[in-house]
Amino acid sequence: LPNASPTAPATRLITPQRSIGFEDIIGESHIMRETCATARKMAQSGVPILIEGETGVGKELFARAIHGESQRPGSFVPINCGAISRELMASELFGHEKGAFTGAERSAAGKIEVADGGTLCLDEIGELPVALQVKLLRVLQENEFYRVGGTTPIHVDVRIIAATHQDLEKLVRDGDFREDLFHRLNVIRIHIPRLAERREDIPALAGYFLQHAAQELGVDPKVLHKDT
């Protein structure tokens, strides 16, 4: 288009199958560069990280970038603690043994076990039931856990990144989140700014999404007019 924005759209589209790094995170604003620099420094430390930010700011994207630059050989395994029923959450996280409950016809590994050697991203950690917070604390302290219905401890080497849009400190004060777990997760805290705090990043983001849509539709990428 005439007088189109000179900002070139991103050329590497992010997919769940591709390992990513901080070069994939779109944002040239000062606050985003600082946030990425902080996260990058911590990527290879192996310690737990707590990522805060409003819904939609890219918390899981940051977690994936941290894993991508951590050089951990295992997989990046995300789980949304607010999207799974409380009844299923224990099995989803810790796995279960055959016969542990009705319908458990065979043993199954949970997300923590699948993430052995890699990174477990616990999105919306504030939604995790208190009863399971105790079990997660054991993973952080002892690097081991029990499957639901199991009697043999399973040892893992997993890095945990927790993400939330909630105020965990308030949840602690209200008795809805364990203080000891909070301190275990809050070794490094990264706050991702909302888009209203970095409006200069909007043109580049718009270019990326235009390119993404063009690829999905099989058409040539479009660019935005500068007035738009």
PyMOL commands that set and color helices and strands:
alter all, ss='L'
color gray80, all
select helices_A, chain A and resi 22-24+30-42+59-68+86-94+111-114+125-127+130-142+168-173+179-185+195-197+199-217
alter helices_A, ss='H'
color red, helices_A
select strands_A, chain A and resi 49-52+76-80+119-123+144-145+154-155+159-164+188-191
alter strands_A, ss='S'
color yellow, strands_A
deselect
rebuild
show_as cartoon
